[in-house]
Structures are given as C-alpha cells and as structure tokens.
Amino acid sequence: MRVAVVGAGGVGGLIGGLLARAGTQVLFVARGEHLAAMRTSGLRVDSPRASFTISPVQASDDPATIGAVDAVLVAVKGWQVRDVAPRLQPLLGDGTFVVPLENGVEAASDLARVLGEERVAGGVCHMLSWVEGPGRIRHVGQILRVTIGERRGGTSARLEALATALRAADVDVVLSDDVEAATWEKFLFIEPFGAVGAVTRAAIGVTRGLTETRQLLVAAMNEIAALAKARGVRLAPEAVARSLELLDKLPADGTASMQRDIVAGRPSELFDQTGAVVRLGKDAALPVPIHACLYAALLPQEQAARRAAERKQA
C-alpha cells in the first residue's frame, strides 16, 4: 500500500513512522526544519510500542512531487485543513481515499467540499504524541488507537486494507459503523482536555485531581454531548463517562496539543475546537456558557499568536 501522510507532526509522524517501519511505502508531506531534519537524518520515533529511526525518509513539501497514492492521511492542524485541501489533488488517483485525523468535528466535511464526498472517509485518533525536535517524535502512554469508518456508515474494502496495514504497524484500529459518533466522542474528550488545560496552564494530573477543575472538565463534556444530540449525532449515553475514564488513564503530566500551542504562543486549534462548540451551539440555538467563557478567555492569546505568525511570514 502506498500512503501519503500530510503533516508529519505528533500524529502523522508517529503513525507514518510506524507504517514505514512495518514495510508500508509512506511518503510524508512536511515543511521547514522538520522536513530538513527528516531528509538529512531520518525520522526518529520514541514510543512505548517501539523506538526506531526511519532512514532514508521519502518526504517533500510539495504533493505534486509525490503523485498518486492509495490512501492519504491528513494530520495537519485543524485550522490548516481548508488551506491544504486543494493541494491534495496531485495525490489522487483512481480509488484514492482521504482520511482526516484532526481533533475537531469538521475536517472531513471541509475535505469533502474540495475533493468530493466519495473520496473522504472518517477518521479519529487517540494518542499522546508530539514533535520533540526537528525530525523527532515522542509518544507517551499506552493509548495508540485509530478509528476509521465510511461517513455514510459502515466499513468498506478500502478501509479494511488500511486497517490491515495499521495493525501490522502495531497501531490499534477500530472499524466503526458510525464514525460520526466516534468523531464527536473524541471531540468530547480532547476539546475539554485542551481548553481547560490552556486556561489553567496545568497538566491533566492537576485538572482531573482538583474538585473544581474536574467539575469544569465534566461540565464542558456535558455541553458537547448536548450539542451532539442537538445536531442528531447518535452519541452513546456513556460517552462522557468513557471520556472521563480515558482522561484518568493519561500520564499525569499529559497536555493536549491545543494547550501546548497556546502556552508556547503558537497559533492553535482554538477556532476549530472551542470556537467550533460556540459557533455550532449558536447554529443549534443551544447555550454553551462554559465554552463561551473558555473561548473568551483564550481568544486574546490566540489572536496575538496569529498576528505574530503573520508578521514572521511577512
């Protein structure tokens, strides 16, 4: 199987590295110092599953130099999906399908509007991983799971082929009959994790351990569960309890990518996570006061980070 991984960060670098180690032909789309390091020194992955270096690495900043592949895993930040979608066209051949692995709930729809409904499947990932330095990926904890499914429901031969490759790479895989519900359950887990962590500047061991911040996490989860229901998503009744249990299993020093970006002064997925809850809540005429407060508290920092990034690019 020939797989393009667009975005070689914590998610794409980890999954792509494991796939390449298992023998899948993986072609990375990356940029900047990370790309340069991958080209010169390879891709280093340190994980409880395995620690290894992939060298040489097939990587480029231009999808047109890669050509058609069997599957495209999109692992960029949520706010980058709309910009990257048109650039994926050179990767598409007969039968090519695209799987988003972003943290929000809108990436698949954003990709489908540009690439076509039939091209795009649904995807969700659970893992705690990040870029530790150029060309280096760090994964901690025992959670390493990818959930995939067709957006209209059920699975397919193309997704079963991808699942086979992922399992051979020691990635846990779930083939979901309702990937929309799975996507919202992941959102219910990751968004409060990131937003509460960013506001408190505390790791999950602190926020889940203090009565006040644990209550805030649960309240944020309940708002997302209510929003999913209002939008007709068939979210399981035990989704909040399962997500809280998952947070309780994370390493105590764990932080979400949105929190890490905000704390570091980088553009984050605030608009695509917390902002999306506020926006979709308005669309559904559903009050989301917890998220309105979290969003308002974090918005000034996000805007400052965006302005700084624009000045750097100018």
N, C-alpha and C positions, 0 to 999 in steps of 0.2 A: 504494500500500500504506500502511495506517495502522498505525504501530508504536509501542508504548509501551516506553520504556526505564526500567526501575525501578532507580534507583541511577545518579546522574549523575557518578560519580567518574572515576577514571583510565580504566577500561574503558568504562563506559556513556556518559560524557561524550564520549570520543573517537569511539566507533562511532556514537552518536546524532548527534553534531555532523556527522560525515562524511555520514551518511544524509540529514540535513536539508539540508545544502549541496547534495546531489545531487538534491533535489526530493522525497524521501520525506516524508510527513507524520509527524513524530516528536513524541511527547508524553512529556515527562520526568516521572517521579515522583522528587522530590528533597526536601530539607528544610534548615532552618537558614539560615545565612549564604550557603551556596552557592546555595540556591533564591532567596533575596532578591536576590543579585547577578545571577543569570540573568534574573530578572524586570525588573530596572531597567536593566541594562547589556548583557544578552545573554550568550551563551556564547562565550568566546574559546578557540580551539584552535590550538596551535602544534605543528606536526608536520613532519617531513621530506617528507611527502606533500603537505601544504598548510597554510598559516596563514590563518585567517579568523575572523570573528565572525558568529555566528548571532543576528540580532535582527530582530523580537521572537522570544522563545522561548516555546513552549507548555509550561508546567511547572506542577505542582501538588504539594502534599504529600498529596493525597487521591485515590486511584484512582477513587473514586466520581464525582468531578467530570469525569473523562475519558470514561468509558463504554467500550463495546465497541470492540476493535481487531482487526486481523488477526493480529498477532503481538506477543508480549510477550518482551522481552529482559531477563532478570533479572541485574543486575550489582551486587547488593549484596555485602557481605562474607559469607563462608561461614557465620559464626555468626548472621547475621541472616535466613537463608533460612527457617527454621522459623517465625519470627515474622511475616515478610512474606507467606508463602504464603496464609493466609486472606484477607488484604487484597487479593489479586489478583482475587477473584471478580467485582467490577464491570467488570473489563476483558474478561471472557469473553463472547463472543457465539457464534453458530453458526460453527464452523470455526476459532475462535481457538486458536492453539497457543503454547506457552511454551517458551523456550529458556534454560536456565541458562548463565551464563558465569563461574561461580565457579572457584576454584583447586582445590578438593577433588574427591572422587570420590563424594560422597553427595547433592549438591544436587538432581540430577534425581529421585532416589528420594524425597527429602523433599518436593519439589513434587508428585510424582505421588500420594503418600499423601493429600494435601489436595485436589488439583484433578482427579485421575483420570488413569489411565495413558495414555489416548488423547490427552489434552491436552498431554503433555510430550514433547518431543524431547530429544536430547542435544546439548550444545554445549561447545566448547573454544575458548579464545582464547590467542594468543601475541602479546604486545606489552609494551613497557616504557613505561608512562604513569602519570601521577598528577595529582592536583589541586594546582596550583601556588599557588592562592589562590582565594578565592570567585569562582566564575564563570570560572575559568581552568584549562585542561587543557594539560599538557605531555606530548608523546610524543617519545621519542628512539630512535635506531637505525632500521634498515631493516625490522625484523620487525613486521608488522601482518597477522595471519592469524586467521581464524575457521574452525573445523571444525565441521560440523553433520551429524547423521545421525539416523535413527529408532532408538529404543532397542532395538527388536526386530531391527534390522539393515536395511541398505539406505537408500535415499533415498525421496523422495516429491514429488508436485507442490507441496505447501505449502513444503517446504524448498527446492526449486528456485526458487520465486518469491522467497523470502527471499535466496537466493544471488544471484539476478539483481540485486536491489536493493543488496546489499552490494558486488558487483563494480562497479556503476555509481558507487558511492561511493568507489572506489579502495581497497577492502578486499580482501585476498587471501582466497579462500574455497576450502575443501576439502569436498566432499560425500563423507562416509565411509560405507563399507559396514559398518564395525564401530566405532561411535562410543565404545563402552565401552573398547575397546583404546586408542583415541586419547585418551580422558579419563585413563586410567591412565598413558599415556606422558607427557602433560602434567604429571600429578601427580609422576611420577618426575623431571621436570625442575625444577618450581617449588618443591616442598617442600624438597629439599636446598639449593637456592639460598637460600631464605628462612631455614631453620633454621640452617644453618652460618653464614650472614651475620649472623644475630641473635646467635649465641653469640660469634662472633669480633669483631663490630662492625666488620667490614671489607667493602669493596666487592668485587664479583666479580673485578676485576682482581687483587686481592691473593690471594683464596682459591683461585682457579684457578692462580695462579702459584707459590705455595709448595707444595713437595712434600707436606708434612704435611697441609695443608688440602685440597689436591687429592685426596689419598688418602681423606680424610674424606668429601668430596663423592661420590666413586665408591663408597665403602662404603655410604653412605646410599642411593644409587641402586640398588645391588645388592639391598639389603634390600627396597626397594619392588618391584623386579622379581620377587623370590622370593615376596613376598606376593601380587602379582597372579596369579602362576602357581598358588599355593595356592588362590586363590579362583576358578580356572577362567577367568581372563581370557586371551584369546589375544594376549598381548603379543609383539611382534616380537622375535626374538633379538637384533637390532641396536639395540634401544630405548635401552639405556644408552649405547652409543657415539654414537647420534644426539643424545641429550640433552646429553652432554658436549661434542659439537661445537657445539651451539647455545649453550651457556654460553660457549664460547670465542669466539663471534662477538659477544657482548654488549659494549656500551661498557664500558671498564674501570671507570668509576665507577658502574656499574649496581648497583641494590639491588632486592630484591623487596619487595612491599607489606607482607608479614608482618614483615620486618626493619625497615622504616621505622616501622611502627606500634609495635613493641616498643621500639625505640630512643627513640621520642617519648613513651613512657609511655601509649599509647592501647591499648584492647582490640584484640586481633589475631585472626588465624585460627589461632592455635596449637592450639586444641582440634580444629579441623576439618582440620588438616594433620598436624602432628607427632603430636598426640594421637590422630588417627584411625589412623595407622600403628600406634601402640602398642595401641590398642583392637582393631583388626581383626586384628593379629597374635595377640593373646590368643584371639580367636574362632577363628582358624585353627590354634591351638596351634603357632604359628611364632615362635621367638625373634627379637626385633628389638633387639638390645642397643645398637646405635648410636642408634636413635631413642629408646629408653628413656632413654639418657643425655642426649640433646639436649632431650627433653621435661622431664626433671627439672631441668636447668639453667635452662630458661626459665620454668618454671611459677611460681616466686615473683614474677617481674616481671609475668607475665600476671595473676595474682590481685590484685596491688597495683593494676594499671591498672583492673581490673574494679571493685574497691572504690572507687577514686577516681571512676570514671564514675557509680557508683550514688549516691555522696554528692553529686555535681554535679546529678544529676537529682532528688534528694530535695527 
